[in-house]
């Protein structure tokens, strides 16, 4: 059932709950094939263990759900942007919570005229981050969530060193303060091919990929060449660039010149959280005016009456 498309019945009970210690679905939930594919990849099982048949039941049995399925969120830094604000925005979006959030920045495209300067600024800011116990006020970055994430980080780091140019090399931190958690130094890698796995796959780790660009139209295209479409950010004071960014970027949440975080931190009821493409299946954002309406059904009522003359 790999690439036929269509809707399938998700029946993810069986031994999956016991084996994965989590409820990953329920009998009778209807999902598009690409959601089944993503879910199978996330929990590490074969698609056929989840999707048990193509949907053939009456349309009234569809269950309305709101799903957000991750992101590979880009930030564009142009020659017309404030570099210090851009470096802060990228740093906070990429490494806040250790990059362990769906809206985290993971791809950065920097104009070639400021590429070296921006990288140096981001390198210095990243190298000075305070890592440690997350309840301490001065700490910016706490531990990874569990051992599997720690093992994944080590594997990804080796791939980054093999295939790219390391700007900041992450490391596994040791010592008394780090003995009760999986603490790592964030990683910044540059010059990876656009189709490289680290440029495409959601990692949920404190690692970002930086590449340079020379054409704004081209970088919009590169930013959109992802199966995901959750968030995106830009740093530019050029009105033409900002207008084209908001018009052309294929993602649900867009931010311009946001130094507190370039791609994260949507405010409930002000910035509805919505994913496009494989980042969401409805195109309607949680926390917005369309959210509750998508769980309702429309009805057209016509009543005919005879009017006595």
WOVEN-V947957 format. One record per backbone hydrogen bond with DSSP energy under -1.0 kcal/mol. CO is the residue of the C=O (numbers start at 1). NH is the residue of the N-H. E is the energy in kcal/mol with one decimal. If there is no record, write none. Layout:
co=CO nh=NH e=E
co=CO nh=NH e=E
This chain:
co=6 nh=33 e=-2.1
co=7 nh=55 e=-2.2
co=8 nh=31 e=-2.3
co=9 nh=52 e=-2.0
co=10 nh=29 e=-1.0
co=13 nh=16 e=-1.2
co=15 nh=19 e=-2.8
co=16 nh=20 e=-2.5
co=17 nh=21 e=-1.3
co=26 nh=29 e=-1.6
co=29 nh=10 e=-3.4
co=31 nh=8 e=-2.8
co=32 nh=36 e=-1.8
co=33 nh=37 e=-2.6
co=34 nh=38 e=-1.9
co=35 nh=39 e=-2.8
co=36 nh=40 e=-2.5
co=37 nh=41 e=-1.8
co=38 nh=42 e=-2.3
co=39 nh=43 e=-2.1
co=40 nh=45 e=-2.0
co=46 nh=49 e=-1.6
co=47 nh=50 e=-2.0
co=47 nh=51 e=-2.7
co=50 nh=11 e=-2.8
co=53 nh=9 e=-2.4
co=58 nh=61 e=-2.1
co=59 nh=62 e=-1.7
co=73 nh=106 e=-2.5
co=73 nh=107 e=-1.8
co=74 nh=233 e=-2.1
co=75 nh=109 e=-2.9
co=76 nh=235 e=-2.3
co=77 nh=111 e=-2.3
co=78 nh=81 e=-1.6
co=82 nh=86 e=-2.4
co=83 nh=87 e=-2.8
co=84 nh=88 e=-2.2
co=85 nh=89 e=-2.7
co=86 nh=90 e=-2.7
co=87 nh=91 e=-2.4
co=88 nh=92 e=-2.5
co=89 nh=93 e=-2.0
co=89 nh=262 e=-2.1
co=90 nh=94 e=-2.7
co=91 nh=95 e=-2.5
co=92 nh=96 e=-1.3
co=95 nh=98 e=-2.2
co=96 nh=99 e=-1.5
co=97 nh=100 e=-1.5
co=99 nh=101 e=-1.2
co=101 nh=104 e=-1.7
co=106 nh=209 e=-2.1
co=107 nh=75 e=-1.8
co=108 nh=211 e=-2.6
co=109 nh=77 e=-3.1
co=110 nh=213 e=-1.7
co=111 nh=114 e=-1.8
co=114 nh=118 e=-2.9
co=115 nh=119 e=-2.4
co=116 nh=120 e=-2.0
co=117 nh=121 e=-2.1
co=118 nh=122 e=-2.8
co=119 nh=123 e=-2.4
co=120 nh=124 e=-2.2
co=121 nh=125 e=-2.1
co=122 nh=126 e=-2.5
co=123 nh=127 e=-2.5
co=124 nh=128 e=-1.0
co=126 nh=129 e=-1.5
co=130 nh=140 e=-2.6
co=130 nh=141 e=-2.0
co=133 nh=136 e=-1.9
co=136 nh=139 e=-1.5
co=141 nh=132 e=-2.2
co=146 nh=150 e=-1.7
co=147 nh=151 e=-2.7
co=148 nh=152 e=-2.3
co=149 nh=153 e=-2.4
co=150 nh=154 e=-1.9
co=151 nh=155 e=-1.9
co=152 nh=156 e=-2.9
co=153 nh=157 e=-2.5
co=154 nh=158 e=-1.6
co=155 nh=159 e=-1.8
co=156 nh=160 e=-2.6
co=157 nh=161 e=-2.3
co=158 nh=162 e=-1.8
co=159 nh=163 e=-2.4
co=160 nh=164 e=-2.2
co=165 nh=190 e=-3.1
co=168 nh=188 e=-2.3
co=171 nh=185 e=-2.6
co=175 nh=178 e=-1.4
co=182 nh=144 e=-3.5
co=183 nh=173 e=-2.1
co=187 nh=208 e=-1.9
co=188 nh=167 e=-2.9
co=188 nh=168 e=-1.6
co=189 nh=210 e=-2.6
co=190 nh=165 e=-2.8
co=193 nh=196 e=-2.0
co=196 nh=199 e=-1.3
co=197 nh=201 e=-3.0
co=205 nh=207 e=-2.2
co=206 nh=187 e=-2.4
co=208 nh=189 e=-2.5
co=209 nh=108 e=-2.6
co=210 nh=191 e=-1.4
co=211 nh=110 e=-2.6
co=213 nh=112 e=-2.5
co=215 nh=219 e=-2.2
co=216 nh=220 e=-2.0
co=217 nh=221 e=-1.6
co=218 nh=222 e=-2.5
co=219 nh=223 e=-2.6
co=220 nh=224 e=-1.6
co=224 nh=226 e=-2.5
co=227 nh=278 e=-2.4
co=229 nh=252 e=-1.2
co=229 nh=276 e=-2.9
co=230 nh=253 e=-2.2
co=232 nh=255 e=-2.0
co=233 nh=76 e=-2.3
co=234 nh=257 e=-3.4
co=235 nh=78 e=-2.1
co=238 nh=242 e=-2.4
co=239 nh=243 e=-2.5
co=240 nh=244 e=-2.2
co=241 nh=245 e=-2.6
co=242 nh=246 e=-2.4
co=243 nh=247 e=-1.5
co=244 nh=248 e=-2.5
co=245 nh=249 e=-2.3
co=249 nh=251 e=-1.2
co=253 nh=232 e=-1.7
co=255 nh=234 e=-1.6
co=267 nh=270 e=-1.7
co=267 nh=271 e=-3.7
co=273 nh=286 e=-2.5
co=276 nh=279 e=-2.7
co=277 nh=280 e=-1.3
co=285 nh=288 e=-1.2
co=286 nh=273 e=-2.5
co=288 nh=291 e=-1.2
co=290 nh=294 e=-1.5
co=292 nh=295 e=-1.5
co=293 nh=296 e=-1.7
